[in-house]
Amino acid sequence: MSSILGISAFYHDSAACILKNGEIVAAAQEERFTRKKHDPSYPKNAINFVLEYANLKLSEVDQIVFFEKPFLKFERLLETYVAFAPRGFVSFAKAMPIWIKDKLFQKNMLFNKLKEHDENYKSDENIFFSDHHLSHAASAFFPSPFSEAVVLTADGVGEWATTTVAIGKGNNLEIKKEIHFPHSLGLLYSAFTYYTGFKVNSGEYKLMGLAPYGNPIYEDKIKKLIDIKDDGTFRLDQKYFNYATGLTMTNNKFNNLFGQKPRDSRNQKITQFHMDIAASIQKVTEEIMVKLTKSIRNEYNIKNLCLAGGVALNCVANGKILREKIFDDIWIQPAAGDAGGSLGAALALWHVEQGNKRDIKSEDNMKGSYLGSEYSQDQIEKELKSVGANFETLNYEDLIDQTSENLLKEKAIGWFQGRMEFGPRALGGRSILGDPRSEKMQKNLNLKVKYRESFRPFAPSILSEDLSNWFDINVESPYMLLVGLINIGKRIEMTKEQKKLFGIEKLNLKRSEVPAITHVDYSARIQTVNKNTNKRYYDLISKFKEKTGCPIILNTSFNVRGEPIVNTPTDAFNCFMGTELDILVIGNCYLEKSKQRQSSKKNYKNKFNLD
């Protein structure tokens, strides 16, 4: 039995994964254990978890692989500072001590950290380093259901590359083309995340969610920042940006071009201007991704596409690529960001370096992305008793029936079942659920449970077999990474007066039969559910359909704004008691808010730093 431990760390979303004979056994992000969102630190807890789940001690692991090459990254930083000197001196002076102390000699640091897991771990000879973008590409291609595919990765920056094209065939994967720093679609999108007052490397999905409220009237101005070629390749004009040398993303020249300073999220509201900016950068991003995918389809004439890197989490752009029918089939890595680099590094070592054959499955090899921790019924009951929870234990049929009945009553339900998801999306393992037909559900969940901006949309989980009856896409979307449009027959058309409304005024209009999951442009970020990957969640949606005729449940991640998704029954109970959730279902344990002790209440509204 051969085993590989994959690690990603020290930038954002640290994670660990373990392979046994090439099979993905376990993977998890460090943030879930430390409760620090996007935690970049050495993933000590995640490593402990995957080792324990695989029943291995560290000294029994055959190879350990890190997701990028620190020396190449250091070279890029040095060359960048030299190229832009003396502008970058302040950030150079801040970065160098950290690099010289820790990051440059990462193998030594990793070895010292790894020894803490197991005193019998004696040698660093089994530590390897992958290339950042090869790790991304491998995470997308090797678990995919394709024997051959073009792999497009796009993110902020790895060592040098920001965008790469690779070709995967069997157990081979080779990067063919690269766009290098400072020209980066991920950093361009992050610059606008920063400019609209959201947190870089965290708030990009908010920018995407805000876009449908605006009009893309700044598209031409954005194209002064970026020169886009016919094949989708691009160059950014560095006169407008500060990320290569400074401590901010944009500069005064950027501000002057658009006519405002960056929004201060603490005391400045989101206005129509910010919505229009969001719509404009989203449109440009989609244009680049569509042009890139068209050009690589024409060049390589391969029918399948795999996507990874942070930009692959832009599910609106993914939906556009799908609708354009550029490729016959698309598969996107659910942990597309840096967390997935731990998995990709391990898979690249197993297949590319060691030449091991792939076991290609018709769905994929990600196991629904349910790769994290899980709790037995005994463990759940013991933990709930220890925190003073009042619960009843139901049999399976009653649990499904009662939960679906409470959805009908417009209750907000915390749902904690099976293994935790790997990646940023809750997929029915650690989810908050609601009735999508409710006109007040979106607003109530945003303001009373999630404590977040009212404009944020929620996702539908739909039975796979019902997908085409409700949405305009006809391919599986198990990881909530494709946006589709509600079918015209399910829509409620706006009146003339309603069409005149601007921006956030559109929020409370009933736009379809399932208003709680219908965004203002009739779009939805879809998760298809089948009984093979998550039977309990499938049964719940089926029971809801039996009672209502609606095969959809509203699904959002089980956390409040700024908090990582819950990991343990205690995390779930704390979130339940710190928000206006009505019901909590953990395993077969059923909890009602009204039956909990007053002393168990928590103040969650200000517990976590807002992202």
C-alpha positions in Angstrom: 0.0 0.0 0.0 1.6 3.2 -1.2 0.6 6.5 0.5 1.2 10.2 -0.3 0.5 13.2 1.9 -0.2 16.4 0.0 0.2 19.8 1.7 -0.7 23.4 0.7 0.1 26.3 3.0 1.5 29.8 3.7 -0.6 31.8 1.3 -4.3 31.2 2.0 -6.6 28.2 2.4 -4.0 25.8 3.8 -5.0 22.1 3.5 -3.9 18.5 3.6 -4.9 15.4 1.7 -3.9 11.8 1.7 -3.8 9.2 -1.2 -3.6 5.4 -0.8 -2.6 3.7 -4.0 -3.8 6.8 -5.9 -7.2 6.8 -4.3 -8.3 10.0 -2.5 -9.0 8.9 1.1 -9.3 12.2 3.0 -8.8 16.0 2.5 -9.6 19.0 4.6 -8.8 22.7 5.0 -7.0 24.0 8.1 -9.6 26.7 8.6 -12.3 24.2 9.7 -10.2 23.2 12.7 -8.8 26.5 13.8 -12.0 28.4 13.0 -10.0 31.1 11.2 -11.4 31.7 7.7 -8.9 31.1 4.9 -6.2 30.2 7.5 -2.8 30.2 5.7 -0.8 28.6 8.5 0.9 25.2 8.5 -2.0 22.8 8.4 -1.2 20.8 11.6 -4.8 19.9 12.4 -5.7 19.0 8.8 -2.6 16.8 8.6 -3.5 15.1 11.9 -7.0 14.5 10.6 -6.1 13.0 7.2 -3.5 10.7 8.9 -5.9 9.5 11.5 -8.6 8.9 8.9 -6.2 6.9 6.7 -5.0 5.0 9.9 -1.4 6.0 9.2 1.4 7.5 11.3 3.5 10.1 9.5 6.5 7.8 9.6 4.5 5.3 7.6 3.7 7.7 4.8 5.8 7.0 1.7 6.0 10.5 0.2 5.1 14.0 1.3 4.6 16.7 -1.4 4.2 20.5 -1.1 2.0 22.2 -3.7 4.6 24.8 -5.0 8.3 25.6 -5.3 9.4 28.3 -2.8 12.7 29.1 -4.6 10.9 29.9 -7.9 8.4 32.1 -6.0 11.3 33.9 -4.3 13.0 34.5 -7.7 9.7 36.0 -9.0 9.5 38.4 -6.0 13.1 39.5 -6.3 12.9 40.1 -10.0 9.6 42.0 -9.6 11.1 44.3 -7.0 14.2 44.9 -9.1 12.0 45.6 -12.2 9.9 48.1 -10.4 12.6 49.6 -8.2 12.5 51.9 -6.2 8.7 51.8 -6.1 8.4 48.5 -4.3 10.9 49.2 -1.5 8.3 49.3 1.3 6.7 46.0 0.5 10.1 44.5 -0.3 11.3 45.5 3.2 8.3 43.9 4.8 8.4 40.7 2.8 12.1 39.9 2.9 12.6 39.1 6.6 9.7 36.6 6.4 11.1 34.9 3.3 14.7 34.7 4.6 13.5 33.4 8.0 10.9 30.9 7.0 9.7 30.6 3.4 13.0 30.3 1.5 14.1 27.3 3.5 10.8 25.6 3.5 12.0 22.1 3.3 13.8 22.5 6.6 10.9 24.2 8.2 8.4 21.6 6.9 10.6 18.8 8.2 10.7 20.4 11.7 6.9 20.9 11.7 6.3 17.3 10.4 8.5 15.9 13.2 6.0 17.2 15.7 3.4 14.8 14.4 5.5 11.7 14.9 8.8 11.3 16.8 9.7 8.3 14.5 9.7 10.6 11.4 13.5 10.9 11.0 14.4 12.0 7.4 13.4 14.7 5.0 14.3 12.6 2.0 10.7 11.9 1.2 9.6 15.6 0.9 9.0 16.8 -2.6 7.8 20.1 -4.2 5.4 20.4 -7.1 4.8 23.4 -9.4 1.9 25.6 -8.3 0.0 25.4 -11.6 0.8 21.8 -12.2 -0.8 21.1 -8.8 -3.9 23.0 -9.9 -4.0 21.2 -13.3 -3.5 17.8 -11.7 -6.3 18.5 -9.2 -8.6 19.1 -12.1 -7.6 16.4 -14.6 -6.8 13.3 -12.6 -10.1 13.1 -10.6 -12.1 14.0 -13.7 -14.1 11.3 -15.7 -12.0 12.1 -18.8 -9.2 10.0 -20.3 -8.2 13.1 -22.3 -8.8 16.8 -21.7 -7.5 20.4 -22.1 -6.9 21.8 -18.6 -7.2 25.6 -18.1 -6.0 27.0 -14.7 -6.3 30.6 -13.8 -5.7 32.3 -10.4 -3.8 35.2 -8.9 -0.2 33.9 -9.2 1.8 30.7 -8.4 5.5 30.9 -8.8 5.5 32.8 -12.1 2.4 31.6 -13.9 -1.0 33.1 -13.5 -2.8 31.3 -16.3 -1.8 27.9 -17.9 -3.0 25.5 -20.5 -2.1 21.8 -20.0 -3.0 18.7 -21.9 -4.0 15.6 -19.9 -3.9 12.1 -21.5 -4.2 9.0 -19.4 -1.7 9.4 -16.6 0.3 12.1 -18.4 -0.2 15.8 -17.8 1.9 18.5 -19.5 1.7 22.3 -19.3 1.9 23.7 -22.8 1.4 27.5 -22.3 1.7 30.0 -19.6 0.8 33.7 -18.9 3.2 35.1 -16.4 3.0 37.6 -13.5 2.2 40.5 -13.3 -0.4 39.8 -16.0 -3.2 38.0 -14.1 -6.9 37.6 -14.5 -7.2 36.5 -10.8 -5.4 39.7 -9.6 -7.4 41.9 -12.0 -10.6 40.5 -10.4 -9.1 40.8 -6.9 -8.2 44.5 -7.7 -11.9 45.2 -8.3 -12.8 43.1 -5.2 -10.6 45.5 -3.2 -11.9 48.6 -5.1 -15.5 47.8 -4.2 -14.6 47.4 -0.5 -14.5 43.6 -0.2 -11.7 41.5 1.2 -9.1 40.2 -1.4 -8.9 36.4 -1.6 -12.2 36.1 0.3 -14.8 38.5 -1.2 -14.5 37.8 -4.9 -17.7 35.7 -4.9 -19.5 38.8 -3.4 -18.4 40.8 -6.4 -19.8 38.1 -8.6 -23.1 38.1 -6.6 -23.4 41.9 -6.8 -22.8 42.0 -10.6 -26.4 41.2 -11.7 -27.7 44.3 -9.9 -25.6 46.6 -12.1 -25.0 47.4 -15.8 -21.6 46.9 -17.4 -21.1 50.6 -18.3 -17.4 50.6 -17.3 -16.4 47.8 -19.6 -14.6 50.2 -22.0 -12.7 51.8 -19.1 -11.6 48.3 -17.8 -10.3 47.6 -21.3 -7.9 50.5 -20.8 -6.4 48.4 -17.9 -6.2 45.2 -19.9 -5.2 44.5 -23.5 -7.2 41.4 -24.6 -6.2 39.6 -27.7 -8.5 37.6 -30.0 -7.3 34.3 -28.4 -8.1 35.5 -24.9 -4.5 36.1 -23.9 -4.0 39.5 -22.1 -1.6 42.0 -20.7 -2.3 44.4 -17.8 -1.1 48.0 -17.8 0.8 48.2 -14.5 0.5 52.0 -14.4 -3.0 51.4 -12.8 -2.1 48.7 -10.2 -0.1 48.5 -7.0 -0.1 44.8 -6.3 3.4 44.1 -7.8 5.2 46.6 -5.5 2.8 48.1 -3.0 0.6 47.2 -0.1 -2.7 47.8 -1.9 -4.2 46.4 -5.1 -4.9 49.7 -7.0 -3.5 53.2 -7.1 -4.6 56.8 -7.7 -4.4 56.5 -11.5 -6.9 53.6 -11.2 -9.1 55.7 -8.9 -9.1 58.6 -11.3 -10.0 56.5 -14.2 -13.2 55.3 -12.5 -13.8 58.6 -10.6 -13.9 57.3 -7.0 -11.6 56.1 -4.3 -12.0 52.5 -3.1 -15.1 51.9 -1.0 -14.4 51.9 2.8 -16.6 49.0 3.9 -16.8 50.3 7.5 -18.6 53.5 6.7 -19.6 53.5 3.0 -22.7 51.8 1.6 -22.7 49.9 -1.6 -24.2 52.1 -4.3 -25.3 51.8 -7.9 -21.7 52.7 -8.9 -20.3 49.7 -7.2 -23.0 47.4 -8.7 -22.1 48.8 -12.2 -18.4 48.3 -11.5 -19.1 44.6 -10.4 -21.2 44.0 -13.6 -18.4 45.5 -15.8 -15.5 43.4 -14.4 -17.7 40.3 -14.4 -18.5 40.8 -18.1 -14.8 41.3 -19.0 -13.8 38.2 -17.0 -16.4 36.2 -18.9 -15.2 37.5 -22.2 -11.6 36.5 -21.5 -12.6 33.0 -20.2 -14.8 32.4 -23.3 -12.1 33.6 -25.7 -9.4 31.5 -24.0 -11.6 28.4 -24.1 -12.5 28.9 -27.7 -8.9 29.3 -28.8 -7.7 26.2 -26.9 -10.5 24.1 -28.3 -9.6 25.2 -31.8 -5.9 24.7 -31.2 -5.9 21.3 -29.6 -9.2 19.9 -30.9 -9.8 18.0 -27.7 -13.5 17.7 -26.7 -13.2 17.9 -22.8 -12.3 20.8 -20.6 -11.1 20.7 -17.0 -10.9 23.9 -14.9 -9.0 24.8 -11.7 -7.5 27.8 -9.9 -9.4 30.5 -8.1 -10.9 31.9 -11.2 -12.6 28.5 -11.8 -14.8 29.3 -8.8 -16.4 32.0 -10.9 -19.5 29.9 -11.6 -21.1 32.6 -13.8 -18.2 32.5 -16.2 -18.3 28.7 -16.1 -22.0 28.8 -17.0 -21.2 31.0 -20.0 -18.5 28.6 -21.2 -21.1 25.8 -20.9 -23.8 27.7 -22.8 -21.5 28.6 -25.6 -21.0 24.8 -26.2 -17.3 25.2 -26.8 -16.5 21.8 -25.3 -18.6 18.7 -25.3 -18.0 18.3 -21.5 -16.6 20.3 -18.6 -15.3 19.2 -15.2 -14.3 21.6 -12.5 -12.3 20.8 -9.4 -14.6 21.6 -6.4 -11.6 22.7 -4.3 -10.4 24.9 -7.2 -8.4 27.3 -5.0 -5.2 26.8 -3.2 -6.7 24.2 -0.8 -7.0 21.9 -3.8 -3.3 22.3 -4.5 -2.6 19.8 -1.8 -4.6 17.2 -3.6 -3.2 18.1 -7.1 0.4 17.9 -5.8 -0.2 14.4 -4.5 -1.9 13.3 -7.7 0.8 14.7 -9.9 3.4 12.8 -7.9 1.5 9.6 -8.1 0.6 9.7 -11.8 3.1 12.0 -13.6 6.3 11.4 -11.6 5.7 7.8 -10.6 3.8 6.7 -13.8 0.9 5.0 -12.1 -2.2 4.3 -14.2 -5.5 6.1 -13.6 -8.8 4.4 -12.5 -11.2 6.6 -14.5 -14.8 6.5 -13.2 -17.9 7.6 -15.2 -18.8 10.3 -12.5 -15.4 11.3 -11.1 -13.0 10.3 -8.3 -13.8 13.1 -5.8 -16.5 11.1 -3.9 -18.8 14.0 -4.1 -16.1 16.1 -2.4 -17.2 14.5 0.9 -13.6 14.0 2.0 -13.6 15.6 5.5 -14.4 14.6 9.0 -17.4 12.6 10.1 -19.0 11.6 13.4 -20.7 8.4 14.5 -24.2 8.7 16.1 -22.5 7.9 19.5 -20.0 10.6 19.1 -22.7 13.1 18.1 -24.8 12.3 21.1 -21.9 12.4 23.5 -20.8 15.8 22.2 -24.3 17.3 22.2 -24.7 16.2 25.9 -21.4 17.8 26.8 -22.5 21.2 25.5 -25.9 21.0 27.3 -28.1 20.5 24.2 -31.6 19.2 24.4 -32.3 16.8 21.6 -34.3 13.7 20.6 -33.0 10.9 18.5 -35.3 9.9 15.6 -35.4 6.9 13.3 -34.3 7.6 9.7 -37.8 7.9 8.2 -39.1 10.2 10.9 -36.0 12.4 10.7 -36.5 12.9 6.9 -40.2 13.4 7.3 -40.0 15.9 10.2 -37.2 17.9 8.5 -39.1 18.2 5.3 -42.2 19.2 7.3 -40.3 22.0 8.9 -39.0 23.2 5.5 -42.7 23.5 4.5 -43.2 25.7 7.6 -40.5 28.1 6.4 -38.1 27.1 9.2 -34.3 27.7 8.8 -32.6 24.4 9.4 -29.0 23.5 10.2 -28.1 20.2 8.5 -25.0 18.3 9.6 -24.7 14.9 8.0 -21.9 12.5 6.9 -18.5 13.7 5.9 -17.6 17.4 5.7 -17.1 18.8 2.2 -13.6 19.7 0.8 -13.6 23.1 -0.9 -15.5 26.3 -0.3 -19.1 25.0 -1.0 -21.5 23.3 1.3 -23.0 20.4 -0.6 -25.5 18.9 1.8 -23.0 17.8 4.4 -22.6 21.0 6.4 -25.5 23.1 5.1 -28.3 25.5 6.2 -31.5 24.6 4.4 -34.7 26.5 3.5 -37.9 26.4 1.4 -37.0 27.9 -2.0 -40.6 28.8 -2.6 -40.7 31.3 0.3 -40.6 35.0 -0.6 -39.0 36.0 2.7 -36.4 33.2 3.0 -33.6 34.9 1.2 -33.8 38.1 3.2 -34.4 36.3 6.6 -31.4 33.9 6.1 -29.1 36.7 5.0 -30.0 39.1 7.8 -31.0 36.8 10.7 -28.8 33.7 10.2 -25.8 34.5 8.1 -25.5 38.2 9.3 -24.4 39.3 5.8 -25.3 41.6 2.9 -28.9 41.3 1.8 -28.0 41.1 -1.9 -26.2 37.8 -1.6 -28.0 34.9 -3.5 -28.6 31.4 -2.3 -28.1 28.2 -4.2 -30.7 25.5 -5.2 -30.0 21.8 -4.5 -32.1 19.9 -7.1 -32.7 16.3 -7.8 -30.5 15.4 -10.8 -33.4 13.9 -12.7 -35.5 17.1 -12.4 -32.8 19.5 -13.6 -33.9 20.2 -17.1 -37.5 20.8 -16.0 -36.3 23.8 -14.0 -33.1 25.2 -15.5 -31.6 25.7 -18.9 -28.6 23.4 -18.4 -28.6 19.7 -18.9 -25.3 18.6 -17.4 -24.6 17.5 -13.8 -23.4 20.2 -11.5 -22.6 18.3 -8.3 -20.2 20.9 -6.9 -22.3 24.1 -7.3 -19.8 25.5 -9.9 -22.2 26.2 -12.8 -24.7 28.9 -13.0 -27.9 28.3 -15.1 -31.0 30.3 -15.8 -34.5 29.4 -14.5 -36.7 28.1 -17.3 -39.0 30.6 -18.8 -42.1 28.6 -17.8 -41.1 28.9 -14.1 -40.4 32.7 -14.2 -42.6 35.5 -13.2 -42.0 38.3 -15.6 -41.5 41.9 -14.3 -44.0 44.6 -14.9 -43.1 47.8 -16.8 -42.8 49.6 -13.5 -40.6 46.9 -12.0 -38.3 47.0 -15.0 -37.5 50.6 -14.2 -36.2 49.8 -10.8 -32.4 50.1 -10.2 -30.0 47.9 -8.3 -30.9 46.7 -4.9 -34.5 47.9 -5.4 -34.9 44.7 -7.5 -34.1 42.5 -4.5 -37.5 41.8 -3.1 -39.3 41.2 -6.4 -40.8 37.7 -6.8 -39.1 36.5 -10.0 -40.0 32.8 -10.2 -41.8 29.9 -8.5 -38.7 29.5 -6.3 -37.9 33.2 -5.5 -35.5 32.4 -2.6 -32.9 30.9 -5.0 -33.6 33.1 -8.1 -31.1 35.9 -8.5 -32.2 39.2 -10.0 -31.1 38.1 -13.5 -33.1 34.8 -13.2 -29.9 32.9 -12.6 -29.0 30.3 -9.9 -25.8 28.6 -8.8 -27.0 25.0 -9.2 -26.1 21.8 -7.2 -27.4 18.6 -8.7 -28.0 15.8 -6.1 -28.1 12.1 -6.8 -28.5 9.1 -4.4 -25.1 7.7 -5.2 -23.1 10.5 -3.6 -25.4 11.7 -0.8 -28.4 9.4 -0.2 -29.6 11.2 3.0 -29.7 14.6 1.3 -31.3 13.0 -1.8 -34.0 11.4 0.3 -34.7 14.7 2.1 -35.2 16.6 -1.2 -37.3 13.7 -2.6 -39.6 13.8 0.5 -39.9 17.6 0.1 -40.8 17.0 -3.6 -43.4 14.4 -2.6 -45.1 16.9 -0.3 -44.8 20.0 -2.5 -44.1 19.0 -6.1 -40.9 21.0 -5.9 -37.7 19.0 -6.3 -35.5 21.8 -4.9 -34.2 22.9 -1.5 -32.4 26.1 -0.7 -28.8 25.3 0.4 -26.2 27.6 1.9 -23.1 26.9 3.9 -23.5 26.2 7.7 -21.7 29.2 9.1 -22.2 32.9 9.7 -20.5 35.6 7.7 -16.7 35.5 8.4 -16.8 32.1 10.0 -15.5 28.9 8.3 -18.1 26.1 7.6 -18.8 24.2 10.8 -16.7 21.1 11.4 -17.8 19.5 14.7 -21.2 18.9 16.3 -20.1 21.6 18.9 -19.4 24.1 16.1 -22.8 23.4 14.7 -24.6 23.8 18.1 -22.8 27.0 18.8 -23.8 28.4 15.4 -27.4 27.2 16.0 -27.5 29.0 19.3 -25.8 32.1 18.1 -28.2 32.7 15.1 -31.9 32.6 14.4 -31.8 29.0 13.1 -35.0 27.2 14.1 -34.0 23.5 13.8 -30.7 21.6 14.0 -30.4 18.1 12.6 -27.1 16.3 13.3 -27.0 12.6 12.4 -30.2 11.3 13.8 -30.4 13.9 16.5 -33.1 16.5 16.2 -33.0 19.8 18.1 -35.6 22.6 18.3 -34.5 26.1 19.3 -37.5 26.6 21.5 -36.4 23.6 23.7 -32.8 24.8 24.3 -31.7 26.5 27.6 -31.4 30.2 27.6 -27.9 29.9 29.0 -26.8 28.1 25.8 -27.5 31.3 23.7 -24.4 32.8 22.0 -23.8 36.2 20.5 -22.6 35.3 17.0 -23.3 38.6 15.2 -19.8 40.0 16.1 -17.9 36.8 16.8 -16.1 36.6 13.5 -14.2 39.2 11.5 -16.4 40.2 8.6 -14.9 39.2 5.2 
